[in-house]
Amino acid sequence: MESLRNIDTAFQKLRLHALVTVLASVGFSIAVCWWAFDYANKASDRVYIINNGAATDAQASSVKANREAEAKHHIRYYHDLIFNISPDPRSIDYNAQRAWYLGDGSIKLPYEQNKENNFYNQLIGGNMRQEFREDSIRVNMKSMPYKAFIYGKVTITRASSRLTKTLVTSCELVDVNRSDNNSNGFLMQNFTILENKKLSSESR
């Protein structure tokens, strides 16, 4: 009888040990799953913050504020590509090709009008340059599509004169997937030039 009790006691200890091992394994598995889920959630909260024109990865402390900064950078980048023009046909075409990733067909209008009006050939032939200077950008991020207005000036510099004109444009932004050619994750649509009037002209 004593040996049977010893066997029973040993069996109970073995069963308890096995139960503890199973529970520990289950607990460890749950902990690993929870950690992985938490890590995935934190990773999905990452956004890009614009720093000196470059998008850098950061934790989303204020996603809405960061998206507004990205929206402004997206619009600014397009205007820099299209309205900063040097007398170099390769540079003009290269910048245009980069700009087309940022919006729909409406953003091609200024380029196509300049082509049609022979503006680029005149600028190249006269060794002129056009520079865009932004005054302000306003974006309503309350609902998509996000309405934006851009206020600025363009200056056309010739050998003997300098012409300054207003440039007021508007567009709508929608969220899209980020890519190498569109790091901010926006697409411009319904782009319109609202004002492009002569401000001043001066001799050099």
Kinemage of the C-alpha trace (Angstrom):
@kinemage 1
@onewidth
@group {chain A} dominant
@subgroup {mainchain}
@vectorlist {calphas} color= white
{ca met a 1} P 0.000 0.000 0.000
{ca glu a 2} L 2.807 2.353 0.885
{ca ser a 3} L 4.342 1.921 -2.556
{ca leu a 4} L 0.987 2.612 -4.191
{ca arg a 5} L 0.659 5.838 -2.191
{ca asn a 6} L 4.147 6.855 -3.272
{ca ile a 7} L 3.291 6.162 -6.888
{ca asp a 8} L 0.057 8.169 -6.559
{ca thr a 9} L 1.895 11.062 -4.916
{ca ala a 10} L 4.576 11.011 -7.601
{ca phe a 11} L 1.916 10.949 -10.299
{ca gln a 12} L 0.131 13.937 -8.738
{ca lys a 13} L 3.410 15.856 -8.578
{ca leu a 14} L 4.131 14.969 -12.181
{ca arg a 15} L 0.655 16.072 -13.231
{ca leu a 16} L 1.055 19.343 -11.288
{ca his a 17} L 4.433 19.947 -12.886
{ca ala a 18} L 2.981 19.290 -16.346
{ca leu a 19} L 0.062 21.640 -15.636
{ca val a 20} L 2.408 24.402 -14.462
{ca thr a 21} L 4.551 23.918 -17.574
{ca val a 22} L 1.507 24.115 -19.870
{ca leu a 23} L 0.173 27.219 -18.104
{ca ala a 24} L 3.595 28.875 -18.271
{ca ser a 25} L 3.819 28.104 -22.000
{ca val a 26} L 0.328 29.493 -22.618
{ca gly a 27} L 1.138 32.595 -20.580
{ca phe a 28} L 4.366 33.138 -22.488
{ca ser a 29} L 2.555 32.719 -25.823
{ca ile a 30} L -0.109 35.246 -24.788
{ca ala a 31} L 2.596 37.696 -23.683
{ca val a 32} L 4.416 37.363 -27.014
{ca cys a 33} L 1.167 37.857 -28.959
{ca trp a 34} L 0.285 40.914 -26.883
{ca trp a 35} L 3.742 42.398 -27.410
{ca ala a 36} L 3.548 41.806 -31.174
{ca phe a 37} L 0.065 43.342 -31.352
{ca asp a 38} L 1.165 46.359 -29.316
{ca tyr a 39} L 4.254 46.820 -31.481
{ca ala a 40} L 2.153 46.642 -34.666
{ca asn a 41} L -0.257 49.260 -33.302
{ca lys a 42} L 2.588 51.595 -32.422
{ca ala a 43} L 4.187 51.083 -35.818
{ca ser a 44} L 0.914 51.920 -37.563
{ca asp a 45} L 0.792 55.210 -35.663
{ca arg a 46} L 3.996 56.416 -37.274
{ca val a 47} L 3.766 59.436 -39.565
{ca tyr a 48} L 6.197 61.537 -41.571
{ca ile a 49} L 7.215 64.973 -40.354
{ca ile a 50} L 8.669 67.490 -42.780
{ca asn a 51} L 12.109 68.692 -41.727
{ca asn a 52} L 13.902 71.011 -44.159
{ca gly a 53} L 11.917 69.604 -47.054
{ca ala a 54} L 12.465 65.945 -46.174
{ca ala a 55} L 9.955 63.504 -44.713
{ca thr a 56} L 11.257 61.729 -41.597
{ca asp a 57} L 9.598 58.947 -39.622
{ca ala a 58} L 8.293 59.864 -36.139
{ca gln a 59} L 5.719 58.809 -33.546
{ca ala a 60} L 2.315 60.400 -34.164
{ca ser a 61} L 1.938 62.785 -31.244
{ca ser a 62} L -0.370 64.941 -33.322
{ca val a 63} L -1.328 63.218 -36.560
{ca lys a 64} L -3.649 65.988 -37.711
{ca ala a 65} L -1.016 68.711 -37.269
{ca asn a 66} L 1.632 66.601 -39.008
{ca arg a 67} L -0.661 65.813 -41.944
{ca glu a 68} L -1.339 69.520 -42.394
{ca ala a 69} L 2.411 70.181 -42.515
{ca glu a 70} L 2.795 67.389 -45.069
{ca ala a 71} L -0.086 68.787 -47.136
{ca lys a 72} L 1.584 72.200 -47.266
{ca his a 73} L 4.907 70.644 -48.215
{ca his a 74} L 3.210 68.633 -50.976
{ca ile a 75} L 1.652 71.776 -52.465
{ca arg a 76} L 4.844 73.804 -52.053
{ca tyr a 77} L 6.878 71.111 -53.767
{ca tyr a 78} L 4.574 71.106 -56.788
{ca his a 79} L 4.739 74.895 -57.127
{ca asp a 80} L 8.526 74.848 -56.847
{ca leu a 81} L 8.752 72.268 -59.643
{ca ile a 82} L 6.362 74.003 -62.045
{ca phe a 83} L 6.788 77.730 -61.352
{ca asn a 84} L 10.550 77.884 -60.714
{ca ile a 85} L 11.813 77.821 -64.297
{ca ser a 86} L 15.379 78.037 -65.544
{ca pro a 87} L 16.322 78.527 -69.230
{ca asp a 88} L 17.137 74.840 -69.679
{ca pro a 89} L 14.702 72.606 -71.601
{ca arg a 90} L 15.955 69.435 -69.903
{ca ser a 91} L 15.428 70.953 -66.454
{ca ile a 92} L 11.922 72.108 -67.395
{ca asp a 93} L 10.874 68.670 -68.649
{ca tyr a 94} L 12.558 66.823 -65.770
{ca asn a 95} L 10.787 68.934 -63.136
{ca ala a 96} L 7.466 68.492 -64.938
{ca gln a 97} L 7.829 64.702 -64.945
{ca arg a 98} L 8.500 64.733 -61.196
{ca ala a 99} L 5.481 66.985 -60.623
{ca trp a 100} L 3.027 64.667 -62.410
{ca tyr a 101} L 3.260 62.137 -59.563
{ca leu a 102} L 1.748 64.716 -57.202
{ca gly a 103} L -1.703 65.150 -58.746
{ca asp a 104} L -4.244 64.378 -61.454
{ca gly a 105} L -4.426 65.804 -64.973
{ca ser a 106} L -5.477 69.249 -63.751
{ca ile a 107} L -1.973 70.014 -62.444
{ca lys a 108} L -0.598 69.813 -66.011
{ca leu a 109} L -2.557 72.901 -67.107
{ca pro a 110} L 0.151 75.552 -66.387
{ca tyr a 111} L 2.779 73.475 -68.190
{ca glu a 112} L 0.541 72.844 -71.203
{ca gln a 113} L -0.466 76.515 -71.427
{ca asn a 114} L 3.167 77.619 -71.297
{ca lys a 115} L 3.965 75.141 -74.072
{ca glu a 116} L 1.030 76.330 -76.162
{ca asn a 117} L 1.910 80.007 -75.669
{ca asn a 118} L 5.560 79.332 -76.567
{ca phe a 119} L 6.578 80.696 -73.150
{ca tyr a 120} L 9.319 78.145 -72.545
{ca asn a 121} L 10.970 78.806 -75.914
{ca gln a 122} L 10.870 82.554 -75.274
{ca leu a 123} L 12.346 82.074 -71.816
{ca ile a 124} L 15.133 79.832 -73.130
{ca gly a 125} L 15.836 82.055 -76.136
{ca gly a 126} L 15.998 85.180 -73.973
{ca asn a 127} L 18.022 83.437 -71.243
{ca met a 128} L 15.355 84.449 -68.716
{ca arg a 129} L 14.328 82.770 -65.491
{ca gln a 130} L 11.139 82.623 -63.430
{ca glu a 131} L 11.124 82.323 -59.652
{ca phe a 132} L 8.199 81.469 -57.390
{ca arg a 133} L 7.935 82.884 -53.889
{ca glu a 134} L 5.261 81.564 -51.552
{ca asp a 135} L 3.484 84.019 -49.249
{ca ser a 136} L 1.103 81.600 -47.523
{ca ile a 137} L -0.690 78.271 -47.856
{ca arg a 138} L -4.051 77.522 -46.272
{ca val a 139} L -5.402 73.989 -46.032
{ca asn a 140} L -8.721 72.904 -44.536
{ca met a 141} L -8.044 69.459 -43.052
{ca lys a 142} L -11.517 68.977 -41.536
{ca ser a 143} L -12.817 66.710 -44.284
{ca met a 144} L -11.535 65.078 -47.460
{ca pro a 145} L -11.009 66.290 -50.129
{ca tyr a 146} L -8.943 68.918 -48.307
{ca lys a 147} L -9.385 72.347 -49.885
{ca ala a 148} L -6.212 74.410 -50.239
{ca phe a 149} L -5.345 77.951 -51.331
{ca ile a 150} L -1.826 79.098 -52.194
{ca tyr a 151} L -0.804 82.755 -52.275
{ca gly a 152} L 2.477 83.859 -53.778
{ca lys a 153} L 4.327 85.746 -56.493
{ca val a 154} L 6.346 84.903 -59.571
{ca thr a 155} L 9.199 87.056 -60.806
{ca ile a 156} L 10.453 86.860 -64.392
{ca thr a 157} L 13.976 88.188 -64.697
{ca arg a 158} L 15.350 89.324 -68.053
{ca ala a 159} L 18.704 90.854 -68.893
{ca ser a 160} L 17.249 94.363 -68.765
{ca ser a 161} L 14.095 94.100 -66.608
{ca arg a 162} L 12.268 92.278 -63.839
{ca leu a 163} L 8.509 91.567 -63.942
{ca thr a 164} L 6.604 90.517 -60.816
{ca lys a 165} L 3.112 88.985 -60.923
{ca thr a 166} L 0.703 87.633 -58.347
{ca leu a 167} L 0.042 83.909 -58.262
{ca val a 168} L -3.001 82.621 -56.400
{ca thr a 169} L -3.988 78.995 -56.934
{ca ser a 170} L -6.350 76.473 -55.395
{ca cys a 171} L -6.630 72.704 -55.353
{ca glu a 172} L -8.066 69.783 -53.432
{ca leu a 173} L -6.025 67.056 -51.764
{ca val a 174} L -6.963 63.428 -51.185
{ca asp a 175} L -5.050 60.791 -49.228
{ca val a 176} L -3.187 58.140 -51.232
{ca asn a 177} L -0.507 55.568 -50.444
{ca arg a 178} L 2.998 56.889 -49.996
{ca ser a 179} L 5.623 56.034 -52.600
{ca asp a 180} L 9.156 56.988 -53.594
{ca asn a 181} L 7.701 59.560 -55.990
{ca asn a 182} L 5.032 60.789 -53.565
{ca ser a 183} L 6.429 60.651 -50.036
{ca asn a 184} L 3.687 62.815 -48.497
{ca gly a 185} L 0.826 60.529 -49.536
{ca phe a 186} L -1.422 63.150 -51.148
{ca leu a 187} L -2.876 63.613 -54.625
{ca met a 188} L -3.746 67.101 -55.887
{ca gln a 189} L -6.902 67.477 -57.946
{ca asn a 190} L -9.027 70.284 -59.429
{ca phe a 191} L -5.982 72.568 -59.613
{ca thr a 192} L -6.911 76.108 -60.687
{ca ile a 193} L -5.000 79.360 -61.176
{ca leu a 194} L -7.251 81.988 -59.579
{ca glu a 195} L -5.078 85.059 -60.128
{ca asn a 196} L -1.957 85.881 -62.124
{ca lys a 197} L -1.818 89.668 -62.422
{ca lys a 198} L 1.053 92.069 -63.049
{ca leu a 199} L 2.283 93.725 -59.868
{ca ser a 200} L 5.348 95.640 -60.971
{ca ser a 201} L 7.995 95.991 -63.648
{ca glu a 202} L 11.416 97.505 -63.140
{ca ser a 203} L 14.578 98.035 -65.136
{ca arg a 204} L 17.808 96.400 -64.093
